[in-house]
Amino acid sequence: MSLTKIPIVISREGKWYVASSPVLDSATQGKTEQEVKANMAELVNDYLKDPDTRKPKLSEMNGISITNIQAALPEGVSHRKVAAAQTT
């Protein structure tokens, strides 16, 4: 068995951490970042072991880039509100 890295995105939604894998079109959640990473690892491993699921090509799995873009916020949108949601 060989190993590869699968890109995942982790975000905070209220009290939950949510992890998604764009290449596998899968997502899960957890109460902590560690829990959501463990849940996602289990989900990805089960997905890849399942003989009935379509497996992406290795080039598809490694061909994703996650970055930030700059966006103009409309007046009235508070930066503090977003930051507070991430820290609670």
FIKOL-98653 format. One line per 5 residues: number of its first residue (from 1); for each residue x, y, z of C-alpha. Coordinates in steps of 0.001 Angstrom, whole numbers, plus 500000, padded with zeros to 6 digits. Layout:
FIKOL-98653
NUM	X Y Z ~ ...;
END
This chain:
FIKOL-98653
1	500000 500000 500000 ~ 501334 503445 499095 ~ 500504 506714 500833 ~ 499454 510068 499416 ~ 498212 513320 500891;
6	494602 514298 500248 ~ 493811 518012 500516 ~ 491076 518879 503001 ~ 489538 522170 504097 ~ 488716 522757 507762;
11	486425 525571 508842 ~ 484644 526523 512018 ~ 480839 526637 511978 ~ 479518 527695 515351 ~ 480651 525107 517904;
16	481673 522579 515229 ~ 484707 522093 513042 ~ 483794 520992 509528 ~ 486256 519251 507214 ~ 485668 518681 503527;
21	487633 517022 500768 ~ 487002 518730 497431 ~ 488535 515880 495412 ~ 486381 513228 497086 ~ 483297 515422 497501;
26	483049 514323 501147 ~ 482648 516131 504450 ~ 482438 515454 508181 ~ 482410 517368 511458 ~ 483898 517223 514935;
31	483881 519121 518216 ~ 487624 519854 518003 ~ 490088 520282 515167 ~ 491799 517044 516184 ~ 488469 515188 516187;
36	487476 516471 512750 ~ 490889 515492 511330 ~ 490519 511981 512775 ~ 486951 511739 511449 ~ 488088 512859 508004;
41	491004 510407 507953 ~ 488611 507561 508772 ~ 486105 508748 506157 ~ 488775 509072 503435 ~ 490302 505678 504215;
46	486878 503989 504153 ~ 486038 505789 500901 ~ 489247 504638 499213 ~ 488797 501037 500425 ~ 485201 500810 499156;
51	485272 498867 495867 ~ 482013 500477 494680 ~ 483127 504134 494748 ~ 484760 505893 491823 ~ 488339 506708 492729;
56	489884 509959 491501 ~ 493167 509868 489610 ~ 496254 510764 491629 ~ 496714 513859 489455 ~ 493211 515019 490463;
61	493962 514518 494158 ~ 497145 516580 494003 ~ 495856 519182 491554 ~ 493957 521355 494040 ~ 495238 524628 495389;
66	493616 526414 498306 ~ 494320 530101 498680 ~ 492798 533356 499867 ~ 491435 536087 497644 ~ 490794 539696 498474;
71	487154 540788 498514 ~ 485455 544119 499145 ~ 483004 543857 502034 ~ 479753 545796 501767 ~ 479181 548507 504311;
76	477713 547179 507534 ~ 479592 543874 507439 ~ 481558 543607 510660 ~ 484984 542012 510841 ~ 484571 541516 514587;
81	481482 539370 514143 ~ 483386 536916 511910 ~ 486430 536878 514209 ~ 484272 536309 517293 ~ 482567 533324 515669;
86	485966 531754 515005 ~ 487273 532152 518546 ~ 484289 530962 520581;
END
